[in-house]
């Protein structure tokens, strides 16, 4: 094996080391693409970086490269729910006198050597440490081995993180909630006072405003009939087990209870009817799953688009079309679930800044909704 690497390949592996190990970019697997590497990090200024090592020798080839890039960007936008996808194209082998393209949302640079980085000050504003990070003491195969080992360690660390997040876990709290709802329903049936107990614990605006605030939570644990119970508990099993696995048991409890509260508050704000059921809290879990999925949309983009979003839309539409469904509790729970998840944060994704802002928005939302429900509603 030769103990040397040509300059073009050296630039490529240094770029890969920088973007993967320092900026946490991940490779994008693309079928039919050769001699170029695509990387993504939706939290960086450049959401996508492509490193092109193939030789582009004329304007016609460059125009085709731009066309191909735009098509792939469109697919990535659709998969990741991204409206704006700033992309950096880095070329390492261009023909003489070939002009770099100027395209909206695509910055380009040509690196024949590392010194060429200084020619692209607009790009360096977004990557201020790239020049320093591409300096290594090692050379030749020692450099190749170091970079390969660093990238392998980073990939192994990322794989462990993803396994920790996505590995199925026993949904103990979900099972406990289902058990509690079923036991409460059976006790109500066996008591012979089903309607009396329902009236005592249902979510009813006048009673809440009279000081019976417990109804805002207890309504989520009683159901109006067997079919109502079965549908809600099946939904809780499907959605709850996912949210509890992804978010953890403690966060799951907070999301569930706050979603129930938010659903009850919005319900008595706009409706004068009594309501019962866990559906507001379950919609909150859907909201939490939606927010989680958005943060992990590189992995769950297809699930969001084909399952979670359609499920939310269909159920909200049914709520408006079918009489007897408290759709405002669903909407309140959905919003509450999103906001509580925003405040609690998504593991390995949410920054402290995002979580602080989440708590601020959550508190403002709760105060406003509480005021409207208790003091402003009639």
Secondary structure, DSSP 8 states (H G I E B T S, - for coil): --S---HHHHHHHHHHHIIIIIS--EE---TT--SEEEEE-TTSSSSEEEEE-S-B-SHHHHHHHHHHHHHHHHHHHHHHT-S---EEEEES-B-TT-----BTTEEEEE-SSGGGGGG-HHHHTT-TTHHHHT--S--HHHHHHHHHHHHHHHHHHHHHHHHHHHS----HHHHHHHHHHHHHHHHHHHHT-HHHHHHHHSB-HHHHHTT-TTHHHHGGG--SSHHHHHHHHHHIIIIIHHHHHHH-HHHHHHHHHHHHHHHHHHHHHH--S-B--SHHHHHHHHHHHHHHHHHTHHHHHHHIIIIIHHHHHHHHHHHHHSTT--HHHHHHHHHHHHHHHHHH--TTT--HHHHHHHHHHHHHHHHHHHHIIIII--
